[in-house]
């Protein structure tokens, strides 16, 4: 991740929905990308994923899903807000 210049806060906000396929308009080739939510610059970014990182992210998503279509719920505690929350697929619900 450090090769792409992604910040720690941005990495912590990544979900499996951030790992998307992008089709190049000129060649029609499909390339894996990471969709990074706006943070410091208030601009959303698409980062090209290397083959090694793509394999690692795919393995993580496959392992967490354990053969199911949906990801399990995750409980989290926000230390700044001092509240508990339930995350579904990495997105607040």
Residue pairs with C-beta under 8 A, 6 or more apart in sequence:
1 11
1 53
3 50
4 34
4 47
4 48
6 34
6 36
6 47
7 39
7 40
9 39
10 36
10 37
10 39
13 37
13 39
14 34
14 36
14 90
15 89
15 90
15 91
16 61
16 64
16 71
16 89
16 90
17 35
17 89
17 90
17 91
18 34
18 35
18 36
18 37
19 32
19 33
19 34
19 35
19 49
19 54
19 57
19 58
19 61
20 32
20 33
20 34
20 35
20 46
21 30
21 31
21 32
21 33
22 30
22 31
22 32
22 33
22 46
23 29
23 30
23 31
24 30
24 31
31 48
31 49
32 48
32 49
32 54
32 57
33 46
33 47
33 48
33 49
34 46
34 47
34 49
35 44
35 45
35 46
36 44
36 45
36 46
36 47
37 44
38 44
49 57
64 71
64 72
65 71
70 89
71 88
71 89
71 90
73 86
73 87
73 88
74 86
74 87
74 88
74 90
75 84
75 85
75 86
75 87
76 84
76 85
76 86
76 87
77 83
77 84
77 85
78 84
78 85
85 92
86 93
87 93
